[in-house]
Amino acid sequence: MAQIFVSHSQEQTAAPKRLGKRRWGGAAPYLFIFPWIFGFVVFTLGPLLFSLVISFF
């Protein structure tokens, strides 16, 4: 039974690392939240700041 664990751990260390999944794994949450952030900035903060600026001129 101990041999199974040893050979399994050797297989994991021998496997090549995939950098593609690692790179996209960090960017995936931002890709999903980007539409919300973009909409918030364009439709909420944009008009709010614009009205604040034109109120002083």
C-alpha positions in Angstrom: 0.0 0.0 0.0 2.9 2.3 0.7 4.2 1.7 -2.8 1.0 3.1 -4.3 1.4 6.4 -2.5 5.1 6.6 -3.5 4.4 5.9 -7.2 1.5 8.4 -7.1 3.6 11.2 -5.6 6.3 10.5 -8.2 3.8 10.8 -11.0 2.7 14.2 -9.7 6.2 15.5 -9.6 7.1 14.1 -13.0 4.2 15.8 -14.7 5.1 19.0 -16.5 3.7 22.2 -15.2 1.0 24.0 -17.3 1.5 27.7 -17.1 -1.5 28.5 -19.3 -4.1 27.5 -16.7 -2.2 29.2 -14.0 -2.1 32.5 -15.9 -5.8 32.4 -16.8 -6.7 31.1 -13.4 -5.7 34.4 -11.9 -7.4 36.5 -14.5 -10.7 34.7 -14.7 -12.4 36.4 -11.7 -11.5 39.8 -13.1 -13.0 38.9 -16.4 -16.3 38.0 -14.8 -16.4 41.2 -12.6 -15.2 43.6 -15.3 -18.7 44.1 -16.9 -20.1 45.1 -13.5 -17.2 47.5 -12.8 -17.4 49.0 -16.3 -21.2 49.5 -15.9 -20.8 51.0 -12.5 -18.2 53.5 -13.6 -20.0 54.5 -16.8 -23.5 54.7 -15.6 -23.1 55.7 -11.9 -19.8 57.4 -11.2 -19.6 59.1 -14.6 -22.8 61.0 -14.3 -22.2 61.7 -10.6 -18.8 63.2 -11.3 -20.0 65.1 -14.4 -22.9 66.7 -12.4 -20.5 67.6 -9.6 -18.1 69.3 -12.1 -20.8 71.2 -14.0 -22.4 72.4 -10.8 -19.4 74.6 -10.1 -19.2 76.2 -13.5 
